[in-house]
Amino acid sequence: MKTIIIFISISTLLFASKTKDSFDGKEVFEKYCWGCHHQSAEAFGPSFKKIASKRSKDEIKAMIVDPKSVSKLFGYKRNAMPPFKLKNGELEAISDYILSFKEDKE
């Protein structure tokens, strides 16, 4: 009986930790970004490593939501990235995931 209660408790915690507003950054990457970006290698778009070294979390989020306008603000003449309408949790998760590739400069 004790084993069943522990199993139910753990299952409930695992399920509750993945609420509708809780997303895994790697899963968001695989769903939306993988076609053009890679974590540490250049692809059609810049690598997450390169993005993380140059941009803040707010800049990353803005670029995902409105790449055309943000590209102009950054001084780029062209933009190939489409806008994405992500849920707030997805946007937070992918931004944090991208920034996880920032190399510490000490």
C-alpha positions as CSV (number, residue, x, y, z in Angstrom):
1,M,0.0,0.0,0.0
2,K,2.8,2.4,0.9
3,T,4.4,1.7,-2.5
4,I,1.2,2.6,-4.3
5,I,0.9,5.9,-2.5
6,I,4.5,6.8,-3.3
7,F,4.0,5.9,-6.9
8,I,0.8,8.0,-7.1
9,S,2.5,10.9,-5.4
10,I,5.5,10.8,-7.7
11,S,3.3,10.5,-10.8
12,T,1.2,13.5,-9.6
13,L,4.3,15.6,-9.1
14,L,5.7,14.8,-12.5
15,F,2.4,15.5,-14.2
16,A,1.9,18.8,-12.2
17,S,5.4,20.0,-13.1
18,K,4.5,19.9,-16.8
19,T,1.6,22.3,-16.7
20,K,0.2,23.9,-19.8
21,D,2.5,26.9,-19.2
22,S,5.6,24.8,-18.5
23,F,7.6,23.9,-21.5
24,D,11.0,22.2,-22.2
25,G,13.3,24.5,-24.2
26,K,14.8,21.6,-26.1
27,E,11.3,20.4,-27.1
28,V,10.4,23.9,-28.3
29,F,13.7,24.1,-30.3
30,E,12.9,20.7,-31.9
31,K,9.4,21.8,-32.8
32,Y,10.1,25.3,-34.2
33,C,13.8,26.1,-34.6
34,W,15.6,23.0,-35.7
35,G,15.1,23.5,-39.4
36,C,17.2,26.6,-39.4
37,H,19.2,26.7,-36.2
38,H,21.5,24.3,-34.4
39,Q,22.9,24.5,-30.9
40,S,26.5,25.0,-31.6
41,A,27.0,24.9,-35.4
42,E,26.1,27.4,-38.0
43,A,23.2,26.3,-40.2
44,F,20.8,28.4,-42.3
45,G,20.5,30.7,-39.2
46,P,23.1,31.4,-36.6
47,S,23.9,28.9,-33.9
48,F,22.4,29.3,-30.4
49,K,25.9,29.6,-29.1
50,K,26.5,32.6,-31.3
51,I,23.1,34.1,-30.5
52,A,23.6,33.7,-26.7
53,S,27.0,35.4,-26.9
54,K,25.4,38.5,-28.5
55,R,21.9,38.9,-27.2
56,S,19.9,39.4,-24.0
57,K,16.9,37.3,-23.1
58,D,14.6,40.2,-24.1
59,E,16.3,40.7,-27.4
60,I,16.0,36.9,-28.2
61,K,12.3,36.9,-27.3
62,A,11.7,40.0,-29.4
63,M,13.5,38.5,-32.4
64,I,11.3,35.4,-32.1
65,V,8.0,37.3,-32.0
66,D,8.8,40.1,-34.5
67,P,12.0,39.3,-36.4
68,K,11.4,41.8,-39.2
69,S,11.2,44.9,-36.9
70,V,14.0,43.7,-34.6
71,S,16.3,42.9,-37.5
72,K,16.0,46.5,-38.6
73,L,16.8,47.7,-35.0
74,F,19.9,45.5,-35.0
75,G,20.9,47.1,-38.3
76,Y,20.4,44.0,-40.6
77,K,19.4,44.8,-44.1
78,R,17.5,41.4,-44.6
79,N,15.7,39.0,-42.5
80,A,14.8,35.4,-43.4
81,M,13.3,34.4,-40.0
82,P,9.5,34.1,-39.9
83,P,7.6,35.4,-36.8
84,F,6.4,32.8,-34.3
85,K,3.3,33.0,-32.2
86,L,4.5,31.0,-29.2
87,K,2.8,30.7,-25.8
88,N,4.5,32.6,-23.0
89,G,5.8,29.4,-21.5
90,E,7.3,28.3,-24.9
91,L,8.9,31.7,-25.4
92,E,10.5,31.6,-21.9
93,A,11.6,28.1,-22.4
94,I,13.3,28.6,-25.8
95,S,14.9,31.9,-24.6
96,D,16.4,30.2,-21.6
97,Y,17.5,27.2,-23.7
98,I,19.3,29.5,-26.2
99,L,21.0,31.3,-23.4
100,S,22.2,28.0,-21.9
101,F,24.7,27.9,-24.7
102,K,26.4,31.1,-23.7
103,E,30.0,30.4,-22.9
104,D,31.3,31.9,-19.6
105,K,34.0,34.4,-20.3
106,E,36.3,34.6,-17.3
